Amino acid sequence: MVTVILLKAIQSDTGIIQATDINEEIVMENRPSPDISLIAPCGINCGLCLEYLRDKNRCLGCNADDANKPVYCVKCRIKNCEKLQETQSKFCYECNAFPCSRIKQLDKRYRTKYAVNVIGNLEQIRNFGMDEFIKSENTKWTCKTCGSTICMHRGFCLKCKGKKGTAAEEHNEH
């Protein structure tokens, strides 16, 4: 059982959480659990990735076994970086070279294509902790129409195709 703000959340075997408000029942279906293991060393939230959100041959994130991962994820130079292995946290923000050229390139690509601030994510984790980062991610990337996750690579909810008025768009407007 995980307590999130004023909600009681229970994770099922499928990774779906059900949240119950103290005063009234609220059910959030098809929401991946805010699992710390889904945060990649580079600060990307793997729970927002198309490869994670798809139904078949689902990738379980950078920190999981390489079994269903795309080859480019298995060979990732950031995840396999020798300097990263020397850090206690296993996140790039702890490295003496942060932000290195690899992180800067990834940040530029993800900001441009997907509105994801990789360097900002890492700074938020470092400065405010993982719990606050995950809360922030859940707020930004939850579809206001159906409560599912907005896919960062598609820019819309894969369940209802909701795009306008989504939390991610509102965040990008500010």
N, C-alpha and C positions, 0 to 999 in steps of 0.2 A: 504494500500500500504506500502511495506517495501523496503527501499533502502539498497542494499547489494553491497558494493564496488562501481563499476560503472554500476551495473545492476539495473533495475527497476523490482521488483518482485510483482506479484499479486497472492494471494492465492485463489484457488477455494474452493467450498464446500467440495470437496473430499480430501482436504489437499494437492493437487498437486499445485506446484508453476509454474508459467510461468515467465521466466526472459527475459527481452529485453535489449540488449546492446544499448547504446546511438547511436552508429553509424550503427549497423547492428542487425537484429533480430535473437535472439537465443531462442530456446524453450527447456526447460528441463522438460520432462514429467516424471510422477511417482516419483517425488522427494518430500518426506514429507517436509512440511514447517519447517524451523528451529525454532521450538516452544520451548520456555523456559520451558513450562510445561512438556515437554518430558524428561527433565533431572531429574533423580531420586535423592533423598536425598543422596544416596551413591556415586553419580557421574556417574552412568551408563546412557548412552544416550538411552532411551527407543525407540527412533526412529530407532535404529539399530537392535532391538530385533525381532526375528522370530515371536513372538506372535503379535507384532505391524504390521509387514510387510505382514502378511498373508492376504488372501482375505476374509475368513469367520470367524465369531466370533472374530473379531479383538480386541485385548486389546489396550486401548488408553493410556497406560503408568501408572506408579506408582502413579502419582498425580491425576489421573482421578477416577471416580466412580469405585467401585469394580465389577460392572456388568459383564463384559466379561473377567475378570482377572482369571488366573489360581490360584488355592487355595494357592499355595506356595507364590504367590505375595501378596495376601490378608493378609496372616499370617506373612509376612516378619518381622523379628525381628528388622531389621534396620529401616524400614519405621515406625514401631510402637514403636520405642525406646522412653522412657520417656525423656531422655536427649536431644534428637533431638527436641522434642516439646518445650523445653526451649530456643532454639536458635532463633535468629531473622530471619536468612536467611532460616532456615529449611533444611540446608545442613550440613552434618557431619563435614566438615572442621572447623566449628565454635565451635564444642564441645570441652570442656577441655580435654576429653579423646582421642581425635583424634591423631593418628589412633588407635581405640580400637581393641580388638581381633576379633570382628565380621567383621570389615572393613578389617583387615589384612587377615583373612581367605577368604573373598570374593575376595580381590585383588589377592591373590595367585591363586585361582581357575580360575578367569577370565584372568589373565596373561597367565596361562598355557594352558587353553582350547581355549581361544578366542582372545588372543593378545590385551586385553583391560586392561589398567593400571588404576584401580579404584582410588588408592591413588593419582597417578599423575593427573588424571582428577580433583579431588577435589582441589589439590594444584594449578592447572592451573586456575580453577574457582576463587579461593581465591585470587591469585596473579595478574591475568590479567583480570578478569571479565567474565561474562557470554557471552557477545557478541563475544569476542575473542575465547572463548572455542568453541562456536557453529561454528564459521568460521573454526577453526582448525578441528573439527569433520567432517564438510562438505567436507573439502579437503581430509581428510584421508579416508573417507568411501563412496566416490562417484565413481561409476564404470566408468572407462575411456572409455569403449566400448560404453555404451548406456546412461550414465548419471544418472542411477537409483542408489538406495542405496544398498551398499554391506551389507548383513546380517552378523552381528557379530557372530551369532551362527553357521552359515553354512560356512562363510569365502568366500562367492561368491555372486554375484548379482543374485537375484531370478528371474529377468526378462530375462536376456540373458545368465546366468550361467557364465558370465565373471569372471575369477579368475586371470589369469596371467596378470601382468602389471597393476593391480589395485592400486589405491592410498593406500589402507590399506597395501598391500604387500610391496610397496616401503617404506612406513613409518616404517615397521618392520625391513627392511634391514638396516636402519640407526641407 
